[in-house]
């Protein structure tokens, strides 16, 4: 079931091979891109015929052609994302040759990226991030680079990185430099964020001799941006929640902390 469209014959198919509710199978996840166990959590079946006037309640004969569709919802046991399988069995004059075609949604395309879900990122920044991934998947490399640059600047603004000094321009260069002094991320990591600025500037300030960023560079840029978002937003929030739960196990000891430590 690794392919997006697989075919198998139903001739002499044992019932044990047909997935049942709550069963698990190994398949490639469309989100985390790994082969993981998936659990079948929902099944819906329907039948369709090519004869619009055919009524099974009025006719004892079978139509010339009909198909059975089985909709299966699979949950990845790794990333918990959901994927839909549509299994179609076509019926005709020779039922022993009726194959089953399975198609999965969203389709798995090795060269494309699946946008990650972020729980704590501002919705406007999520929109820019998703547009960057969409541009990458459709080959719009200049637009992808521009989106990533805009996303970086939006994150810095959201984190309160604002240039108030009169002698400095409120541009991305100075925002990155100020981020280095705020110790939100390691200084060496903040310096490397300039690579997004270089890539975005090349995309936005067109020159005839310029070439669009290579798709490999953009692929690394998106993955780096995802890790940056996770570090700034997701990891810290998750850590805060887990530490708050942990502190509840020892409330008496926590109460003994000095007031300036609690604040």
N, C-alpha and C positions, 0 to 999 in steps of 0.2 A: 504494500500500500504506500510505497515511497513516492511513486509517481503521481502527478496530478490527474492523469487519466489512465486507468489500468483496466485491463480486460481479462475476464476469466469465464470459462464455460461452466454452465450449470449442470452439465451431463454428469450423472452419478455423484453429484456434490453431496457429501455427508452434511447433515444438519449441524454438526459440531463446528464446521468451518464458518458458518454464518454468525456474525457478531450478535451477541445478546446484550440486553440492557445491563449496565454496570460491569461488563467485561472489559478487559484491557488488552491492548495490542501495542507493539512497538512500531512507530512510524516517525517520519521526520516532521518536526514542528515547524510551522510556517513563521513563527515569531522568533523563537530562540535558535532556530536553524540546526538543532541537534536531534538525533534519533532518540526519542524518549518514550516512555510508556504513556499511552493515552487511554482515558476512561470514557466509555460510551455512556452518556447521561440522558440522551433523548433519542427516540425513534418515532418517525411518522411515515406511514405508507399511503400511497394513492395509486389509482389505476387510470389510464387514459387510453382512448381508442381513436382510430382515424375516421370512424364513421359517426358523424354528428347525430344521425337519427337512430343509432343503435341504442336500444333499451334492453338491458339484460332481464328486466322483469316481464317483458312482452315476447322476447325471442329466446328459444332454446338453443339456437346456434351461436357459435362463437364468431366474433368479427374476424375479418381477414388479417387484421393487424391490431395489436394493442401492446401497451407497455406498463410495467409495474415500476413505480418509483419508491425508493426507500431513502428517507432523509435521516441522517445520523449526525448528532452533535457530539464531537469528541473534545475532551478537555486534556490539555497537556499536563502531566503530573510534575513537570519541571517549572514552567513559567506560569501555569494556570490559565493560559489563553485558550480560546475556543476556536474550533475549526469545523466547518460543515462538509459532510460527504453526501453526495447525491449518487446513489447507485440505481442505475436504470437497466431493467431486464426487458428486452424486446421479444415479443411473442409473435410467431408466424405459423406457416403451415408445417414446419418441422421443429417441434418444441425441443427435441433432443439437441438441437444446435443453437438454442437461444443463449447468447452470451450476456454477461453482466458488465456494464461499463460504469466505472466509478470515477467521479470527478470531485476534486477538493477545492474548497474556497476558504480563504484566499488562495490562489494558486502559488505554488512554490517555484520561484525563479531564482536560480543560484546567484545570478549577477545583481539582483536587486536587494534593497534594504527594506526592512519592516520598521515603521516608526515605533519607537518605544513609548510606553505610557509613564508619565510622571505625575505624581500625586500632588506635589507642592509647588510646581512651576506655574507662574501666572498664565492665565488662559491666552493672553495676547502673545506671550512668548512661545507657548505651545503651538499656536497657529503658525508662527514663523518657522519653528523647528520642523513641523510637518510639511510645510511648503518646501523647505530645503531638501527633505527626503524625497518628496514628489519630483522636484526638479532633477535630482540625481537619477532617479529611476527612469525618467523620460529623456535623459541625455541633455538637459538644459544646464550645461556646466557653468556658464557665466552667471545665470540666475541663482544656481545653487551656492556659488561662492559669495554672491551678494547677500543672500539670505543668512548665511552663516556669520558674515560680518555684522549684519544688522542684529542678529540674535545675540552675539557677544556684547555689543554695545547696549542692547536692551537689558541684558542680565546685569551688567555693571551699574546701570542706572537704577535697576530694581534693588541692587545691593547698597545703594546710597553712595556710589562712587561719583561724586559731582565735583567739578573744578570750580572753586570760588576765588582763586587768586587772579587778580586783574592782569598780571603779566603773562598768564598762561592761557592758551586757547582751550576751550571746552571740547576737545576732540578725542578720538579714540586712543591716540598715542598717550596723551596725558592721563586719560582714565586708567589705562593699563598700568602706567607708572605709579599712579596713586594707589591702585590695588596692591602693588608690591609693598607699600608702606602700611597697609591695613592688616596684614598678616592673616587674611581670610584663607589664603592658600599659600604654600611655600613660595618663597621669592623666586626660585629658579623656575617653577611652574608658571608663575605670572609673567616672567620674561618671555617664555615660549608662546604666550598668547599673541605676541606680535605677529606670529605666522598667519593668524587669521586676518590681521590687518593688512599684511602684504598681499595675501591672496585676494581679499575683497577689494583693495585699492586697484589691483590689476584688472579686476572684473568691471569696476565702476568707471575707471578713468581709461577709456579705450584708446589704444594706439594701434596703428596699422601693423606694426611689427610684433604686437603682443599676441600670444596664443592663449586660448582658454585653459584653465587649470585641467590637468590630466585627471581622469576618473579615479585613478589610484590615489592621487593626492586628496581628492574630494572624499573618497571612501575613508581614509584615515582622519580627515578633518571632521567628518560626521561622528565617527566613533570617539574621537577626542572630545568633541563637544558634548556628547552623551555622558562621558565620564566626568566632565567639568560640571554639568548640570547635576549629576548624581551626587558629586562631592559637595557642591554648594547647597543644594536643596534637600535631596532625598536622604542622604546618609546622616546628615546632622539631625533632621527631624526624626528619623527612625531611631537614632541613638538616644535622643531626648526622651522619646516615648518608652523605650526599654529601660532606661535608667530610672524614670519615674516609677515604673512598675517595680523595679528592683528595690527602690528606696522604701516602698510600702512594706517590705518584709521586715524592716528594722526601724519602725517609726520612733521608738524611744531613743535610739542612738542618733537618729537624724535631728531630733529635738534638742540634743545637747550641743549641736554645732553653734558657734558664735553667730550673732545676727548678721555681721558683715559677710560671713561665708554663705549664709542662706540666701542673701539678696542677689 
